[in-house]
Amino acid sequence: MFRRLNLLLLFSFISYSESPAVGSNLKHVTRKTGGNVTLTCESDGRNITAVDLSRLSGNILVCENEECKSENDRVFKEGSCDVVIKDLIYSDAGKYILRVYYTNDQTEPHTLEYHLQIHDEISVKEGEDLKLDVLLSNAEKVEHQNRISSEWKKVWTRDGGVSSDRLNDSDGKLTINEFTVTDTGTYRVLDSNNEILITVSVTESSSGSKGELGTEDNRPIEQHKPLTIGLCVSGALVLAGIIFAVYKIYQRQHRNTDHDDYKDVPTQDIVQ
């Protein structure tokens, strides 16, 4: 009997732990680095006494308006209870809890949960080192999907570290040494719940291609223009020279013909 009671209590505890908090709704939002995000409170704004924003790391100071001057002036209140985070960076990714408190007898605050995903796009020259500042404190693994593949491959895990000798991690950065075309594609950072924190689309910079460096075909199109113009000018000069030479030859032949005709005229005819 006691065994059944213990199992019942354990099941009740697990069910309670996995259930969401009262008044809590998880919302997923994705924004690009450098942009802004608004965490809406979904309230009519009446009888609000306080707005509280927090993460797993603790409470976040929320300025009263955008003009606020403080060490955390990127986070400010808009309207009655909406919270704006501006100039987004990688470390802003993750879960946020927004609580709105009222003056009435409501004992529990109105609570909303947001999961913020940060997206970025970068271009890298072949042969350079690619440094991704994505190894956040809540990052569990980093995966890579090549642009010609649908498979996601692990390139870093918190427990195992990097998966290749070309990779290294230090100071929260994942570095890919001597970038190649096979390193292009999408990198995503996930937390322990497999929620995506960051996605980075990486392409190869066309201006940095080191393929056949120094060959004529690999130069930018603009570099071929002077050569083309030079060839056209040279061709025109050669053609003009040929025409001039033909004209001179024609003149010489015509002059010789007239002279021969003059010699054939009898002397008496000339005297007369």
Residue, then its C-alpha position, 0 to 999 in steps of 0.5 A: m500500500f505504501r509502495r502504491l502511495n509513493l508511486l502516486l506521489l512521485f507521479s503527481f510531482i512529475s506531472y506538476s513539475e512539467s506543467p507550465a506556470v499559471g498564466s504563462n505562455l511560451k512564445h518564440v520570436t526570431r530577430k537579426t543581430g543589430g535589430n530590436v525585439t518587443l516583448t509584449c505584455e498583452s495587457d490593457g495597461r490599467n492598474i499596473t504597478a510594476v513590470d519585471l523581466s528576468r532570465l535564468s541568470g537573474n533579473i534584468l534592469v528595465c529602463e522607463n523609456e528609451e532615453c534612459k541613461s544607464e549601463n543597461d539602456r538597451v532594455f526599456k519599457e514601451g507603452s504601459c508594460d511592453v519591453v524593448i531590447k534594441d541593438l540585439i547581439y548573440s548573447d541576447a538569445g535565450k528565454y525571458i520571463l515577463r511579469v506584470y503586477y497589478t494593484n488589484d487583489q490578483t495574487e499571481p502576476h500576469t506572466l509571459e515566457y519568450h524564447l528569443q532566437i538570434h539570426d545572423e548572416i556573414s561572408v568569409k574569404e577562403g583561407e581566413d579563420l572564421k570566428l563565431d562568438v556563439l558559445l553562450s553559457n546556456a549553449e549545449k551544442v553547435e551543429h552545421q548544415n552544409r549548403i548542399s546537404s540536409e543533414w545536421k552535423k555536430v561540430w561542438t558540444r559542451d561535454g565533448g568540445v570540438s569535433s575536428d582538428r580544424l576547430n577550436d574553442s576559447d573565450g566563448k568563441l568557436t573558430i574554424n581555421e582556414f575557411t573553405v567552401t565546405d564550411t559554408g552553410t548554416y550553423r545553429v546553437l542549441d540549448s539543453n532543451n534543443e531550443i535554437l538560440i542562434t542561427v548563422s548563415v555563412t557564405e564564401s566572399s566572392s572578393g576573397s576567393k583564392g582559387e586560381l589567384g593571378t590567372e587572367d580569368n579570375r580577375p574581376i570583370e572591371q580589370h579586363k576593361p583596360l585590356t579590351i580598350g587597349l586592344c581596340v585602339s591598337g587594332a584601329l592604329v594597325l588598320a589605319g597604318i595598312i590603309f595609309a600604306v596601300y594609299k602610298i603604294y597606289q600613289r606611287q604606281h599612279r605616278n609611275t604610269d603617268h611618267d611612262d605615258y609622257k615618255d611615249v609621246p613623240t618629240q615632234d608632237i611635243v614641239q608642235 
